[in-house]
């Protein structure tokens, strides 16, 4: 089979808590990818697992092409929790900075309602990018999640939460990794 190109897929960005602002790499990438769109949650400041996963599943299931998911932070948790609801083909998932939703010290506290994570391997190819100093998830927890999900784990070094606040607005290394990942998926 041919390698996947952007035009072959619906690329759905799945932001986390409070969404991704104009300087965030998700927003920047989305503006450059012709088939990209963002899942729009009703209330970005008050994440409710059932609502967020249903909204994502509706977006995926309405797609006419295979879907590539690009999740950041609570968007990773939303993606993982929504997997059983997906009816359309997921070509792959590029997951960045998963929060440790099983950590009772995670703040804001309501983020823990997205846990615990299922530990079954994902039924599609995936990458999980983790940082050694992410304030929302210990590195060994991220590495363990990648192993459970069958995801290729990428060590992003000391990159904080891999968002605009940690200096990852354009995030060219991430963009190159995503392009490589996409090219390895089957169209």
C-alpha positions as CSV (number, residue, x, y, z in Angstrom):
1,X,0.0,0.0,0.0
2,X,1.0,3.6,-0.6
3,X,2.3,5.8,2.1
4,X,-0.3,8.2,3.6
5,X,-0.3,11.8,2.6
6,X,-2.2,14.7,4.3
7,X,-4.8,14.6,1.5
8,X,-5.6,10.9,2.2
9,X,-6.7,11.5,5.8
10,X,-8.9,13.6,8.0
11,X,-6.4,14.9,10.6
12,X,-8.3,15.7,13.8
13,X,-6.6,17.8,16.4
14,X,-7.6,16.9,20.0
15,X,-6.6,19.7,22.4
16,X,-6.5,19.4,26.1
17,X,-7.8,21.5,29.0
18,X,-8.6,25.1,28.0
19,X,-7.8,24.1,24.3
20,X,-4.7,25.1,22.4
21,X,-4.2,28.9,22.0
22,X,-2.9,30.7,18.9
23,X,0.8,30.1,19.7
24,X,0.4,26.4,20.5
25,X,1.9,23.9,18.0
26,X,-1.5,22.2,17.5
27,X,-3.0,25.5,16.3
28,X,0.0,26.3,14.1
29,X,0.0,22.8,12.5
30,X,-3.7,22.8,12.0
31,X,-3.5,26.0,10.0
32,X,-1.0,24.5,7.6
33,X,-2.7,21.1,7.0
34,X,-5.4,21.2,4.3
35,X,-7.5,18.3,5.8
36,X,-7.1,19.2,9.4
37,X,-9.7,20.3,11.8
38,X,-10.0,20.6,15.6
39,X,-12.5,18.8,17.7
40,X,-14.5,21.6,19.4
41,X,-15.6,20.8,23.0
42,X,-18.6,22.7,24.4
43,X,-16.7,23.8,27.5
44,X,-12.9,23.8,27.3
45,X,-12.6,25.0,30.9
46,X,-14.8,22.3,32.5
47,X,-13.8,18.9,30.9
48,X,-16.3,16.2,31.4
49,X,-15.0,12.8,30.2
50,X,-18.4,11.5,28.9
51,X,-19.0,14.8,26.9
52,X,-15.5,15.1,25.6
53,X,-15.2,11.5,24.4
54,X,-18.6,11.6,22.8
55,X,-17.7,14.8,20.9
56,X,-14.5,13.3,19.7
57,X,-16.2,10.0,18.7
58,X,-18.8,12.0,16.7
59,X,-16.1,13.9,14.9
60,X,-14.2,10.7,14.0
61,X,-17.4,8.8,13.0
62,X,-18.5,11.7,10.7
63,X,-15.2,11.5,8.8
64,X,-15.2,10.3,5.2
65,X,-11.5,9.4,5.1
66,X,-9.3,7.5,7.5
67,X,-8.5,9.5,10.6
68,X,-5.2,10.6,12.0
69,X,-5.6,11.9,15.6
70,X,-3.2,14.5,17.0
71,X,-3.8,14.7,20.8
72,X,-2.1,16.9,23.4
73,X,-2.4,16.6,27.2
74,X,-6.0,16.0,28.2
75,X,-6.6,15.4,24.4
76,X,-4.5,12.2,24.8
77,X,-6.8,11.1,27.7
78,X,-9.9,12.0,25.6
79,X,-8.5,10.0,22.6
80,X,-7.6,6.9,24.7
81,X,-11.0,6.9,26.5
82,X,-12.9,7.4,23.2
83,X,-11.3,4.4,21.4
84,X,-14.2,2.0,22.0
85,X,-16.6,4.5,20.4
86,X,-14.7,4.9,17.1
87,X,-16.6,3.4,14.1
88,X,-14.4,4.8,11.4
89,X,-10.9,3.7,10.6
90,X,-8.2,5.3,12.7
91,X,-5.0,5.3,10.6
92,X,-2.9,6.4,13.5
93,X,-2.6,8.6,16.6
94,X,0.2,11.1,17.4
95,X,-0.1,11.6,21.1
96,X,1.9,14.3,23.0
97,X,2.3,14.9,26.8
98,X,-0.2,12.5,28.2
99,X,-1.2,13.7,31.7
100,X,-1.1,11.2,34.6
101,X,-4.8,11.0,35.2
102,X,-4.3,8.4,37.9
103,X,-2.2,10.8,40.0
104,X,-4.4,12.2,42.8
105,X,-2.1,15.3,43.0
106,X,-2.9,16.2,39.3
107,X,-4.4,19.7,39.2
108,X,-7.0,20.9,38.3
109,X,-8.5,17.9,40.2
110,X,-11.3,17.2,37.7
111,X,-8.7,16.1,35.1
112,X,-8.4,12.8,37.1
113,X,-12.0,12.0,36.1
114,X,-10.4,11.0,32.7
115,X,-8.6,8.1,34.4
116,X,-7.6,5.5,34.9
117,X,-6.3,4.8,31.4
118,X,-7.2,1.6,29.7
119,X,-4.0,-0.6,29.4
120,X,-4.9,-2.5,26.3
121,X,-2.8,-2.0,23.1
122,X,-4.3,0.5,20.8
123,X,-5.9,-1.0,17.6
124,X,-3.9,1.4,15.4
125,X,-0.3,2.7,15.1
126,X,0.6,5.3,17.5
127,X,3.4,7.5,18.9
128,X,3.5,8.9,22.4
129,X,5.9,11.8,23.0
130,X,6.9,12.3,26.6
131,X,9.1,14.9,28.4
132,X,11.5,14.2,31.2
133,X,10.2,17.2,33.2
134,X,6.5,17.4,32.3
135,X,4.7,18.8,35.4
136,X,1.6,16.7,34.6
137,X,3.2,13.3,34.2
138,X,6.4,11.6,35.4
139,X,8.6,10.3,32.6
140,X,8.4,6.7,33.8
141,X,4.6,6.9,33.8
142,X,4.6,8.2,30.2
143,X,7.0,5.4,29.1
144,X,4.9,2.8,30.8
145,X,1.7,4.1,29.1
146,X,3.4,3.9,25.7
147,X,4.4,0.3,26.5
148,X,0.9,-0.7,27.5
149,X,-0.7,1.0,24.4
150,X,1.9,-0.5,22.0
151,X,3.0,3.1,21.1
152,X,6.4,4.0,19.9
153,X,7.7,6.1,22.7
154,X,9.7,9.3,21.9
155,X,11.8,10.9,24.6
156,X,11.5,14.6,24.1
157,X,14.2,15.4,26.7
158,X,13.5,18.2,29.2
159,X,10.6,19.8,27.2
160,X,8.1,20.7,30.0
161,X,4.5,20.1,28.9
162,X,5.4,20.5,25.2
163,X,3.2,23.5,24.8
164,X,3.5,27.2,24.0
165,X,4.4,27.9,27.7
166,X,7.4,25.6,27.5
167,X,8.6,27.2,24.2
168,X,7.0,24.7,21.8
169,X,5.0,27.0,19.6
170,X,6.2,26.0,16.2
171,X,7.9,22.8,17.5
172,X,9.8,21.9,14.3
173,X,11.1,18.6,15.8
174,X,7.6,17.5,16.5
175,X,6.5,18.5,13.0
176,X,9.2,16.4,11.4
177,X,8.4,13.5,13.6
178,X,4.7,13.8,12.7
179,X,5.5,14.0,9.0
180,X,7.6,10.8,9.3
181,X,4.8,9.1,11.2
182,X,2.2,10.0,8.6
183,X,4.5,8.7,5.8
184,X,4.7,5.3,7.5
185,X,0.9,4.9,7.7
186,X,-1.0,3.0,5.1
187,X,-3.2,5.1,2.8
